[in-house]
Amino acid sequence: MRVVIVGAGIGGLALACGLTRDGHQVRVLEKADGLRLDGAAVTIFSNGAAAADGLGVPLDGLGGRVETLSFGTPDGREFARADLRELHRRTGYAVATVPRRAILERFADALPAGTIAFGREVTDVETPAADAPAADVVVGADGHRSAVRRAVLGDEPAAPNGWTSWQGLTKDVADLGTHARCLIGPQGLCGLMPAGDGLLQWWFDVGTDRPEAGGTVGWLRDRFRGYADPVPDLLDHLTEADVQEYRHVTHRVLDRWGTGSTTLLGDAAHAFPPSQAQGANQALEDAWLLRRALAAGPGNLRSYERIRARRVRRISRLATSEVTNRPPSTAARLAGRLLTPRLLARLQLAAIRRASSVLNDDRPE
Ligand SMILES: Cc1cc2nc3c(=O)[nH]c(=O)nc-3n(C[C@H](O)[C@H](O)[C@H](O)COP(=O)(O)OP(=O)(O)OC[C@H]3O[C@@H](n4cnc5c(N)ncnc54)[C@H](O)[C@@H]3O)c2cc1C
């Protein structure tokens, strides 16, 4: 089949890798003049790693391995810890925090030369590539402001939920080994993850309050200066240029994502906040299942959408509630202390499994 994919993000490129391996003729149209390599890192959980592997381009060796993840109060007192090696043991796929750049480059390098056409903003979904024969299938992988979604489903922009991540990747500020930490208090959540090559992925999640223009670093210092080490050190190192703003937005997850031979994938179909670290993973899951759906021709698109919608909705609701960004109740802290790190990891894996097509071997038909 001839497949046109709109958008060269993680989801679009992953799908392109899988489809070219199946012998389809694939064209990726990207509006930017090159890969959009900015953004910080994303955490690839076992489901995302399994999906990438299933698409023929494993993400092995990228980023920083994350073996344990702890949650604590701002003074550093830990109230829960997950042993993420349990996910590796049970699925065969480890957890890693990987700069977006590294993922995009790995996928792009695995594609035949000329697959991606840059500087091609798609506005007309009927004939997305006027210089090529008509496509059998068009996939909108064009992110949360998707033009394809607007054209086929009507304008349903992803809505902000008030929260923002102020985030970045900084070298040589703290060595966490393979341990990731989240400190949660009334001022917001500070997350710290090792992202490989001495990089620290950090983010400050804050609801509604915003800094004055140009004064983000001072505002973050005022707000988070009482948080435990290494937060004060990190804040001392930051300049305005280090901080990226990432607003949390959410789509209503519809049962149907397209019409005829057009469908959606990733943030175009179901943008949700990064607080469950599943955005990139769910885009990889979509790509994995869509490849499987297209193996039997374009007839299974609605089935692909139904299966994915059912799975994504669960994680989207959880992420949109921002429950993990809010200070936990006394009961929740107590429960966290009672659960062993392995048990907590198993609960996390159970939640991921419910949202996963690849770990459940879903089949569209
Ligand atoms: C620049 C950028 C930075 C990001 N930073 C982070 C981050 O730090 N942390 C995090 O958790 N998530 C981040 N994300 C989001 C995360 O990458 C996604 O949630 C996840 O990877 C799923 O992505 P996707 O492929 O569905 O869409 P996206 O990653 O949004 O990719 C969509 C692609 O489509 C292209 N596009 C859009 N409209 C059109 C059009 N009309 N025609 C052609 N091409 C079009 C865009 O330029 C983009 O390359 C970022 C996304 C982007 C684009």
The ligand as a Tripos MOL2 file, in Angstrom:
@<TRIPOS>MOLECULE
LIG
   53    58     1     0     0
SMALL
NO_CHARGES

@<TRIPOS>ATOM
      1 C1          9.0380   19.9330   19.7590 C.3       1 LIG1
      2 C2          8.4120   18.9720   20.7370 C.ar      1 LIG1
      3 C3          8.9080   18.8890   22.0360 C.ar      1 LIG1
      4 C4          8.3530   17.9910   22.9510 C.ar      1 LIG1
      5 N1          8.8760   17.9220   24.2090 N.ar      1 LIG1
      6 C5          8.3890   17.0190   25.0800 C.ar      1 LIG1
      7 C6          8.9400   16.9100   26.3570 C.ar      1 LIG1
      8 O1          9.9010   17.5960   26.6850 O.2       1 LIG1
      9 N2          8.4070   16.0180   27.2300 N.ar      1 LIG1
     10 C7          7.3440   15.2280   26.8710 C.ar      1 LIG1
     11 O2          6.8720   14.4110   27.6890 O.2       1 LIG1
     12 N3          6.8100   15.2980   25.6530 N.ar      1 LIG1
     13 C8          7.3020   16.1800   24.7470 C.ar      1 LIG1
     14 N4          6.7520   16.2660   23.5190 N.ar      1 LIG1
     15 C9          5.5900   15.4090   23.2110 C.3       1 LIG1
     16 C10         5.9690   13.9790   22.9950 C.3       1 LIG1
     17 O3          7.0650   13.8870   22.1270 O.3       1 LIG1
     18 C11         4.7250   13.3430   22.4340 C.3       1 LIG1
     19 O4          3.7140   13.3440   23.4390 O.3       1 LIG1
     20 C12         4.8980   11.9000   22.0190 C.3       1 LIG1
     21 O5          6.1630   11.6400   21.5220 O.3       1 LIG1
     22 C13         3.8830   11.5390   20.9400 C.3       1 LIG1
     23 O6          4.2130   12.2950   19.8170 O.3       1 LIG1
     24 P1          3.5160   12.3080   18.4310 P.3       1 LIG1
     25 O7          4.4480   11.6830   17.4330 O.co2     1 LIG1
     26 O8          2.1460   11.7930   18.4840 O.co2     1 LIG1
     27 O9          3.3940   13.8890   18.1410 O.3       1 LIG1
     28 P2          4.4890   15.0350   18.1790 P.3       1 LIG1
     29 O10         5.6880   14.6700   18.9280 O.co2     1 LIG1
     30 O11         3.7700   16.2790   18.5770 O.co2     1 LIG1
     31 O12         4.9080   15.1750   16.6290 O.3       1 LIG1
     32 C14         4.0360   15.7280   15.6630 C.3       1 LIG1
     33 C15         4.8580   16.1380   14.4450 C.3       1 LIG1
     34 O13         3.9370   16.5710   13.4280 O.3       1 LIG1
     35 C16         4.4170   17.7490   12.8380 C.3       1 LIG1
     36 N5          3.2490   18.4710   12.3050 N.ar      1 LIG1
     37 C17         2.2940   19.1360   13.0050 C.ar      1 LIG1
     38 N6          1.3470   19.6210   12.1710 N.ar      1 LIG1
     39 C18         1.7150   19.2500   10.9120 C.ar      1 LIG1
     40 C19         1.1270   19.4510    9.6120 C.ar      1 LIG1
     41 N7         -0.0360   20.1210    9.4570 N.pl3     1 LIG1
     42 N8          1.7680   18.9480    8.5180 N.ar      1 LIG1
     43 C20         2.9460   18.2440    8.6730 C.ar      1 LIG1
     44 N9          3.5410   18.0350    9.8820 N.ar      1 LIG1
     45 C21         2.9270   18.5300   10.9860 C.ar      1 LIG1
     46 C22         5.1070   18.4710   13.9890 C.3       1 LIG1
     47 O14         6.0450   19.4170   13.5090 O.3       1 LIG1
     48 C23         5.7810   17.3050   14.7260 C.3       1 LIG1
     49 O15         7.0560   17.0220   14.1930 O.3       1 LIG1
     50 C24         7.2490   17.1550   22.5710 C.ar      1 LIG1
     51 C25         6.7490   17.2470   21.2490 C.ar      1 LIG1
     52 C26         7.3180   18.1240   20.3340 C.ar      1 LIG1
     53 C27         6.7800   18.1920   18.8880 C.3       1 LIG1
@<TRIPOS>BOND
     1     1     2 1
     2     2     3 ar
     3     2    52 ar
     4     3     4 ar
     5     4     5 ar
     6     4    50 ar
     7     5     6 ar
     8     6     7 ar
     9     6    13 1
    10     7     8 2
    11     7     9 ar
    12     9    10 ar
    13    10    11 2
    14    10    12 ar
    15    12    13 ar
    16    13    14 ar
    17    14    15 1
    18    14    50 ar
    19    15    16 1
    20    16    17 1
    21    16    18 1
    22    18    19 1
    23    18    20 1
    24    20    21 1
    25    20    22 1
    26    22    23 1
    27    23    24 1
    28    24    25 2
    29    24    26 1
    30    24    27 1
    31    27    28 1
    32    28    29 2
    33    28    30 1
    34    28    31 1
    35    31    32 1
    36    32    33 1
    37    33    34 1
    38    33    48 1
    39    34    35 1
    40    35    36 1
    41    35    46 1
    42    36    37 ar
    43    36    45 ar
    44    37    38 ar
    45    38    39 ar
    46    39    40 ar
    47    39    45 ar
    48    40    41 1
    49    40    42 ar
    50    42    43 ar
    51    43    44 ar
    52    44    45 ar
    53    46    47 1
    54    46    48 1
    55    48    49 1
    56    50    51 ar
    57    51    52 ar
    58    52    53 1
@<TRIPOS>SUBSTRUCTURE
     1 LIG1         1 GROUP 0 **** ****
